Amino acid sequence: MGGVPSTPRNTGGDYVSVAEYLIATFVGEKSFPLASDFWNKLLELPLSSRWPSDRVQQACELFEQSNGYTRHLAKLLIHLSWCLQELLQASDDQSSLYKKAVNATYISSVFLKYLIENGKSDSLQELHLSLDESEPVPHGFVMDQDIQNFVMHSVLSFIGSNEVSPNSYVLHQELLNFMLVTMSTQLLSGPSPGPRDVNPFIDAAMAQEKSIVCLVVRRLLLNYISRHRTPPNANSYMYSDGDSQGILGRVGSAAASFVLLPLNYLVSNSGGSNNPLAECSLHVLLILISYHKSVMSDESMTDKSDDSATSESVSKVHVFSSGNTFSKALANARDVEFDRSDVEGNAHPAGPHVRIPFASLFDTLGMCLADEGAVLLLYSLLQGNSDFKEYVLVRTDLDTLLMPILETLYNASKRTSSNQIYMMLIVLLILSQDSSFNSSIHKMILPSVPWYKEHLLHQTSLGSVMVIILIRTVQHNLSKLRDVYLQTTCLATLANMAPHAHHLSAYASQRLVSLFYMLSRKYNKLSGLTGDKVQSIKINLSGEDLGVSEDLAAELQIFTDFLRLVLDILNAILTYALPRNPEIVYAIMHRQEVFQPFKNHPQFHELVENIYTVLDFFNSRMDSQRSDREWSVQKVLQFIINNCRSWRGEGMKMFTQLHFSYEQESHPEEFFIPYVWQLAFSRSGFSFNPDAINLFPVPHPAGKEIEDGRGEESEGKEKVQELKEQRIVFDP
């Protein structure tokens, strides 16, 4: 590979020698014009050769040196575009065109990825995405057009317009991988998008016509829904002989075969998937809808503050977002089975839009919610697409979505990432903002919940299971107070659900009262510590003690808020839904002593007062019964049910009904862009030179922190902090 051989070593059917010659020529110093037959020979290589990894590295290093003169990357991208355009227009046998397009896509991906992750300039000049002015070009080709726009137009047009079939499957897979490579320029920038970030390909994607954008979003969603299996005729290309079973290790064209190790381009063991096209489609979609481009405008103003002086021009810089066409297309997607505008007239803006089967998407999400990418897509749809949110809320089988989420939260300690937990809790909070949702989940009865081990849940409502899991999530995090945001999100969701509770189960009712008891114990302990510390400071006047006291006071205030919120939840059930929830009355009567310390407490007495109004009502009626009567659990419960009929709520104070809503912050991209790229790394197997990544901290591979789970919490701290900046708003 040190030089470029003038002829193949062996042209008598030895494809390895031919491939070596052509690749060596491609990375060499001789520039071939666009119309040269060399490009056809390169792209017509068979999809079966192999090269050793050390030759790949050498080829890429030579290409990095020669590309500035030869502009072979730009020319290859143009040929890729032409191949895709031909495929969209061809009606006869397309096998040879598919092979050329696959080779062009993969070879482009290999060398483009190397240049991106090894680039030394902030402007990515190493890509040389232009042709030399002296370059002879074929008739009809516009010399001064942006090559990145030209190729992205062709790639996106093909993805959006061409159906996935056994013949086109490999090309669709490679084009999606090519998209990941082109968008990987984001990895070079910091977590906060700035106006000086250079992302030529993804910017070109954002500039495409709305009709193309809608077709691409539709295709990516359909790929995710359809979950195409790798066709048998693609296995020889998609899977190499040396890979372990089920691990995608794309090999094929001369370029594909020799890019195995040094470019880190293949799918890693942790990224294996039975549906690689579906997984890759999801991650490309998430990256596209999360993209944010900051644009800087320079506004000149004249400073006339000093009339006697010469006016000076002052520059005022504004940074604003240019918008995201893919995010808008997803937000405006409609159900293919029911177009609301047919009924409501101009309910949607005119123009092209995405039409997908909401029913299939709903079922697919329910099947895949153990995966973080599915949770993020569900969040994006609920947060941005009002049609899909309404569709979800009217479904009668909400357990399809909720049960996988609740089971994942139940098993949260078993390597579930912090961000996945937060996204799931936010999804529940968004859903709980709707009163019909809160009502319907209590009407759906589950025969059993086999994955819940602490207690037998038999014939339990979906709403009760949700209450149990949310309380369990709070309790598991209370001991260390690791995360105030998590507790707040859980309690806010419970507060939204409380007025609509219907036949809350005995176990759910017990857990709610136990939650109050746990919080009260922590509150009393902190209250005592705070009082002792104040006395200590008065005596010692120590600055260090003052800092400790401030920390204790802050923690005490947090638990005060938590305790008040749980009392608000109990009040909402007793005020608005007592006759429908005899079990909550039983649980309060059974543990009524836990409320006694707060009966006259200045910060809680008004909230505890309603609880004692209920206790007095039922206790007085129970006392009026014969004193020699034996009270079994069933008799007490039946007594409560009977007396609920005569309950009129007399003496109850009416508090403002709590309602919390989720509100996304003004710069969500600072969390979501790094997050979706980390998902792409962990799920789709896309990898990158770790030394070149500035978008998020990369764990040191020697520690294997991700593999053994020890680094999971530390890895997500910065991302979690950004997520916590999303707001939970109390709606008065």
Secondary structure, 3 states (H helix, E strand, C coil): CCCCCCCCCCCCCCHHHHHHHHHHHHHCCCCCCCCCCHHHHHHCCCCCCCCCHHHHHHHHHHHHHHHHHHCHHHHHHHHHHHHHHHHHHCCCCCHHHHHHHHHHHHHHHHHHHHHHHCCCCCCCHHHCCCCCCCCCCCCCCCCCCCHHHHHHHHHHHHHHHCCCCCCCHHHHHHHHHHHHHHHHHHHHCCCCCCCCCCCHHHHHHHCCCHHHHHHHHHHHHHHHHHCCCCCHHHHHHHCCCCCCCCCCCCCCCHHHHCCCCCCCCCCCHHHCCCCHHHHHHHHHHHHHHHCCCEEEEEEEEEECCCCCCCCEEEEEEEEEECCCHHHHHHHCCEECCECCHHHHCCCCCCCCCCEECHHHHHHHHHHHCCCHHHHHHHHHHHHHCHHHHHHHHHCCCCHHHHHHHHHHHHCCCCCCCHHHHHHHHHHHHHHHCCHHHHHHCCCCEEEECCCCCCCCCEEEEHHHHHHHHHHHHHHHHHCCCCCHHHHHHHHHHHHHHHHHCCCCCHHHHHHHHHHHHHHHHHHHHHHHHHHHHHHHHHHHCCHHHHHHHHHHHHHHHHHHHHHHHHHHHHHHHHHHHHHHCHHHHHHHHHCHHHHHHHCCCCCCHHHHHHHHHHHHHHHHHHHCCCCCCCCCHHHHHHHHHHHHCCCCCCCCCCCCCCCEEEECCCCCHHHHHHHHHHHHHHHHCCCCCHHHCCCCCCCCHHHCHHHHCCCHHHHCHHHHHHHHCCEEEECC
